[in-house]
Amino acid sequence: MTAPALPSETLRAALAGLLDGLPPKQAAQAVDRLIANYRGTTPTDAPILRDRADVAAYAAYRMPATFEAVHAALEAFAEATPGWTPAGHLDVGGGTGAATWAVAATWSGDREVTVLDWSEPALALGRELAATHPALTQALWQRAKIGKDMALPATDLVTVSYVLNELTPADRTALVDTAAAAAQAVVIVEAGTPAGYARVIEARDRLIDAGFRIAAPCPHSAACPIVPGEDWCHFAARVSRSSLHRKVKGGSLPYEDEKFSYVAATRLPATPAPARIIRRPQIRKGQVLLDLCEPDEHLTRRTITKRHGDLYKTARDTTWGAPWPPPDHSDH
């Protein structure tokens, strides 16, 4: 049973309170450097978040987007594992803790929460932010080198969000294997780019080899039907821009779409979506075109017309990344 989503305004209010007084020019310069790292080639021999200015810029620009992307992935996972609630959550490479906020927005109740990161400034700011959230005040914030030499305690849920791109290939595989050995469920989120998707697929394969089943977004645990180099699987989460966000990075729209790739895998019983909408639905006169990943390991395009009755109305309102058909409909 999932809890109502935590309003993103709560997180933005906490950020605004902590970052008040940050020089916008300094923040904007740090944001530019961070974006270059997250979207391009990233150094793997040092933390991306180096000091308070970096962390403040990251939190202002990236934390709301990370929260929305991870929350979307967790909601899809929760739909596939109804009735399960994690009693423990370990956020590896969690930085300022966006994934801990997303977990709290997905499942109600108290749990043991630990955030591991190699950036002390990020952990410090994350700890300050968590003090404003009743479910996170007891979270542990621990400095740790993320990679092949780390050990993780047994827990219910491990999240790894926007971290694999910071690691060497050897450290990436070691982290995924270590998470698989420690957790009942592993949720990995990366940028919605071809490179981010490739890292997710690599992790997906390792999780399956470790005995996990895929709960989301895939409707199966077989090979991904997308041909590498021709396309990539990614989704979008709508992120409201605060005045602080617009001041730091500019832009006049009140929102942006965060593109992300993810995999949610588990040792628990899971019922994946019957199919997953992997493109933005195309609404045309009298019909809706849906691009679907199907359980038979194929990509198909379904055309839903007015002849489908209520299913057509549902198709007009469905979204990219949603399961298809909805639980209360049967496809024709």
Secondary structure as UniProt FT lines:
FT   HELIX           8..19
FT   TURN            20..21
FT   HELIX           24..39
FT   HELIX           52..80
FT   TURN            82..83
FT   STRAND          88..92
FT   TURN            95..97
FT   HELIX           98..106
FT   STRAND          112..117
FT   HELIX           120..130
FT   TURN            131..132
FT   TURN            134..138
FT   STRAND          140..143
FT   TURN            148..149
FT   STRAND          155..161
FT   HELIX           164..166
FT   HELIX           169..182
FT   STRAND          183..191
FT   HELIX           194..209
FT   TURN            210..211
FT   STRAND          213..216
FT   TURN            228..230
FT   STRAND          235..240
FT   HELIX           243..249
FT   STRAND          255..266
FT   STRAND          276..277
FT   STRAND          282..284
FT   TURN            285..286
FT   STRAND          287..293
FT   TURN            295..296
FT   STRAND          299..305
FT   HELIX           306..308
FT   HELIX           310..317
FT   TURN            320..321
FT   TURN            327..328
//
